Amino acid sequence: MELSSDHDDSVRQFRRNAQGVLVVDYVRAAGLPSVTVVHWVGDRHRHPLTLDTHAHDFLVLFYVQHGDASMRVDGRDWPLTTGDAFVVAPGTVITPERARVDEGAESWAVFFPADAIDPAAAASLVSWRTHPLLSPFIGNHRGGGQRLHVPPDERAKWLGHLADLDGELRGRRDGYADAARAHLTLLLVHLGRLHVDLPGDAAVEPLLAAVFEVVENRYHEPISLRDVAEAVGLTTGHLTTVIGKRTGRTVQQWITERRMREARRLLADTDLTIAETAQRVGYRDTGYFIRRFRTAHRVTPTAWREAGR
């Protein structure tokens, strides 16, 4: 197994969600593309991060170059074979000990958060669910795993983009971050062409859309779980349970994620002071903002800004 990433601990931050499931977070690093490639050869199919049942807060694209495999996702076993692409949405529960890759098989996996496609965009929380490039990760099923088959005449393109993406992340030549995002985008374009029954919008899960809309419109305010629950007409307990089961995160974690996303954009694209940035993203206390940012990114806002320049 080979893993390529610009920061080896990129997907190695762990926590437990409200249901007690281990959640693997994608830890971003300033100035580096948020994408990781794993290449498995033979039967050494061991998850690079954890062997426990877990969920991710990022998206996963798994591709079987040749051979047979299987994955257990949300309690369902998915048989996979040569040319199968398998996508996993954030919050989906994966059971690695039930996974299988036959001896001699070869497979790839790409890990990335939704904002890896356009890290400078101040995209809404719900945008990944309606983004045309990411629609295969939703599918028409309640479960978070979808299987799509790549036709034989398309497989050389898939392998080429996977190998080139892997090579860019390893080589780190001039312009590699843009090149890596380009290869990721092309993979998602090819993936989307395989997916026929696209949902039109986030109405397939209206409650999630409503919650994310409230967070999107009010993250710059001192908003709380109670505020969101009142806005969507639910009790705090019910809302916590539903959001936890469907996304693997709490409402407050989604609020923090949106604030951190905007903070990263402001630090990269503006000359606002740290205090002004904190105010813009809903933190009255600059010190608390710095602590929250450091917890999420393992560096201070100032260090993040300097590393990205």
C-alpha positions in Angstrom: 0.0 0.0 0.0 1.3 3.5 -0.9 -0.1 6.8 0.4 0.6 10.1 -1.2 -0.3 13.4 0.5 1.2 16.7 1.1 0.9 16.3 4.8 1.1 12.7 6.2 -1.4 13.3 9.0 -3.9 14.9 6.7 -6.7 12.5 7.5 -5.5 11.3 11.0 -7.5 13.4 13.4 -10.1 11.5 15.3 -13.2 12.1 17.4 -16.4 10.4 18.4 -19.8 11.5 17.1 -23.0 11.7 19.1 -23.7 8.0 18.4 -20.2 7.0 19.6 -18.9 6.2 16.1 -15.2 7.0 15.5 -15.0 9.9 13.0 -11.9 10.6 10.9 -11.4 14.3 10.1 -9.5 15.7 7.2 -6.9 18.1 8.6 -6.0 20.8 6.1 -2.6 22.5 5.8 -2.0 26.0 4.6 -0.9 26.2 1.0 -1.3 22.5 0.3 -4.0 20.8 -1.8 -6.5 18.9 0.4 -6.4 15.5 -1.4 -4.8 12.2 -0.5 -4.3 9.2 -2.8 -3.8 5.6 -1.6 -2.7 2.8 -3.9 -3.2 -0.8 -2.9 -1.5 -3.7 -4.7 -2.2 -7.4 -3.8 -4.2 -8.5 -0.8 -2.6 -6.0 1.6 -5.8 -4.1 1.9 -5.5 -2.6 5.3 -7.1 0.8 6.0 -4.3 3.4 6.4 -6.0 5.2 9.2 -7.9 2.9 11.5 -9.1 -0.7 11.6 -12.2 0.2 13.7 -15.6 0.9 12.5 -15.7 4.6 11.6 -17.0 7.4 9.4 -15.2 10.2 7.5 -16.0 13.9 7.4 -14.7 13.9 3.8 -15.5 12.2 0.5 -13.9 9.0 -0.6 -13.6 7.6 -4.2 -12.5 4.0 -4.4 -11.6 2.4 -7.7 -10.8 -1.3 -8.5 -8.2 -1.3 -11.2 -8.4 -5.1 -11.5 -9.5 -8.0 -9.4 -12.4 -8.4 -6.9 -13.1 -6.7 -3.6 -15.9 -5.9 -1.2 -16.7 -3.2 1.2 -19.2 -2.9 4.1 -20.8 0.5 4.2 -23.8 1.5 6.5 -24.3 -2.2 7.3 -24.5 -3.3 3.6 -21.9 -5.4 1.8 -20.9 -4.2 -1.6 -19.2 -6.6 -4.0 -16.8 -4.9 -6.3 -14.9 -6.0 -9.4 -12.6 -4.7 -12.1 -13.7 -1.3 -13.3 -16.0 -0.5 -10.4 -15.9 2.9 -8.8 -17.3 3.2 -5.3 -18.1 6.5 -3.6 -18.6 7.2 0.0 -20.3 10.3 1.4 -19.3 12.1 4.6 -20.9 10.5 7.7 -21.2 7.1 6.2 -20.2 4.3 8.5 -17.5 2.0 7.2 -16.5 -1.4 8.7 -12.9 -2.1 7.4 -12.6 -5.5 9.1 -15.4 -6.7 6.7 -13.6 -5.3 3.7 -11.9 -7.8 1.3 -9.5 -7.4 -1.6 -8.5 -10.6 -3.4 -4.8 -11.6 -3.7 -3.4 -10.0 -6.9 -6.1 -7.2 -7.0 -5.1 -3.6 -7.4 -7.1 -0.6 -6.2 -7.0 3.1 -5.6 -8.7 5.5 -3.1 -8.9 9.2 -3.2 -9.7 11.1 0.0 -10.8 14.8 -0.2 -13.0 17.3 1.6 -15.7 19.0 -0.6 -13.8 22.3 -0.7 -10.7 20.7 -2.3 -12.3 21.4 -5.7 -12.2 25.1 -5.1 -10.6 26.0 -1.8 -10.9 29.7 -2.3 -14.6 29.7 -2.7 -16.8 30.6 0.2 -19.2 27.8 -0.6 -22.2 27.0 1.5 -22.4 23.9 3.7 -25.0 22.4 1.6 -23.3 23.1 -1.7 -21.4 19.8 -1.9 -24.8 18.0 -2.0 -26.0 20.1 -5.0 -22.6 20.5 -6.8 -22.9 18.6 -10.1 -19.4 17.1 -9.7 -20.4 15.6 -6.4 -23.9 14.4 -7.1 -22.8 10.7 -7.4 -21.9 10.8 -3.7 -25.6 11.2 -2.9 -27.3 8.9 -5.4 -30.9 7.7 -5.0 -30.3 5.6 -1.9 -30.5 6.4 1.8 -27.2 4.8 2.3 -23.9 6.7 1.8 -22.2 4.3 -0.6 -22.8 4.1 -4.3 -21.3 1.7 -6.9 -20.7 2.8 -10.5 -19.1 0.8 -13.3 -16.5 2.3 -15.6 -16.8 0.9 -19.2 -13.6 -0.9 -20.4 -12.9 1.9 -23.0 -12.8 4.5 -20.2 -10.5 2.7 -17.8 -7.3 3.9 -19.3 -8.4 7.5 -18.7 -9.3 6.7 -15.1 -6.0 5.1 -14.4 -4.1 7.9 -16.1 -5.8 10.6 -13.9 -5.2 8.6 -10.7 -1.6 8.0 -11.5 -1.1 11.6 -12.5 -2.8 12.9 -9.4 -0.6 10.6 -7.3 2.5 11.7 -9.2 1.7 15.4 -8.7 1.2 15.0 -4.9 4.5 13.1 -4.7 6.6 15.2 -7.0 5.5 18.6 -5.7 6.8 20.3 -8.9 5.9 24.0 -9.7 2.2 24.3 -10.0 1.5 20.9 -8.6 -1.4 22.1 -6.4 -3.3 23.4 -9.4 -2.4 20.3 -11.4 -3.7 18.0 -8.6 -7.0 19.9 -8.4 -7.3 19.6 -12.2 -6.8 15.8 -12.1 -9.3 15.5 -9.2 -11.8 17.6 -11.1 -11.4 15.5 -14.3 -11.9 12.3 -12.2 -15.2 13.7 -10.8 -16.3 14.7 -14.3 -15.8 11.2 -15.5 -17.5 9.9 -12.4 -20.5 12.1 -13.0 -20.9 10.8 -16.5 -21.4 7.3 -15.1 -24.2 8.4 -12.8 -27.5 8.6 -14.7 -30.1 9.2 -12.0 -29.0 12.5 -10.6 -31.1 14.2 -7.8 -32.1 17.6 -8.9 -31.2 19.4 -5.6 -30.9 19.0 -1.9 -34.7 18.5 -1.6 -34.0 14.8 -1.3 -33.2 15.6 2.3 -35.0 18.9 3.1 -34.2 18.9 6.8 -30.5 18.9 6.1 -30.9 21.6 3.5 -32.9 23.7 5.9 -30.4 23.3 8.7 -27.4 24.1 6.5 -29.3 27.2 5.1 -29.8 28.5 8.6 -26.1 27.9 9.4 -25.1 29.5 6.1 -27.1 32.6 6.7 -26.2 33.1 10.4 -22.8 31.6 11.0 -21.3 35.1 11.4 -23.7 35.6 14.4 -23.4 34.1 17.9 -25.7 31.3 16.8 -26.4 28.2 18.9 -28.0 24.7 18.5 -31.1 26.2 20.1 -31.3 28.9 17.5 -31.0 26.4 14.6 -33.6 24.1 16.2 -36.1 26.9 16.6 -35.5 28.0 13.0 -36.4 24.5 11.6 -39.1 23.8 14.1 -37.5 20.9 16.0 -36.4 20.3 19.6 -32.7 20.5 20.2 -32.6 16.8 21.1 -34.4 15.6 17.9 -32.3 17.9 15.7 -29.1 16.6 17.4 -30.1 13.0 16.8 -31.1 13.5 13.1 -28.1 15.5 12.1 -25.7 13.2 14.0 -27.1 10.1 12.2 -27.2 11.6 8.8 -23.9 13.5 8.8 -21.7 12.2 11.6 -21.4 15.7 13.1 -23.3 17.8 15.6 -25.0 21.1 14.6 -22.3 23.0 16.5 -19.5 21.2 14.6 -21.2 22.3 11.3 -21.3 25.9 12.6 -17.7 25.7 13.5 -16.8 24.1 10.1 -18.5 27.0 8.2 -16.8 29.6 10.4 -13.4 27.9 9.8 -14.0 27.7 6.1 -14.6 31.5 5.9 -11.7 32.2 8.2 -9.4 30.3 5.9 -10.6 32.3 3.0 -10.2 35.6 4.8 -6.8 34.8 6.0 -5.7 33.9 2.4 -7.4 36.6 0.5 -7.6 39.7 2.7 -5.4 41.7 5.0 -7.9 41.8 7.8 -6.4 41.5 11.3 -7.0 38.4 13.3 -9.4 40.2 15.5 -11.3 41.5 12.5 -11.4 38.0 11.0 -12.7 36.6 14.2 -15.5 39.1 14.2 -16.4 38.4 10.6 -16.9 34.7 11.3 -18.9 35.0 14.4 -16.4 35.1 17.3 -16.6 38.0 19.6 -13.6 36.8 21.6 -10.4 36.8 19.5 -8.6 34.5 21.9 -11.3 31.9 21.7 -11.3 32.1 17.9 -7.5 31.5 17.8 -7.9 28.5 20.1 -10.7 27.1 17.9 -8.7 27.7 14.8 -5.6 26.0 16.3 -7.7 23.0 17.4 -9.0 22.6 13.8 -5.8 23.2 11.9 -3.0 22.7 14.4 -1.5 26.1 13.7 -2.6 29.6 14.7 -4.4 31.9 12.2 -1.2 34.0 11.8 0.9 30.9 11.0 -1.7 29.7 8.5 -1.7 33.1 6.7 2.1 33.2 6.6 2.4 29.6 5.3 0.0 30.3 2.5 2.0 33.3 1.1 
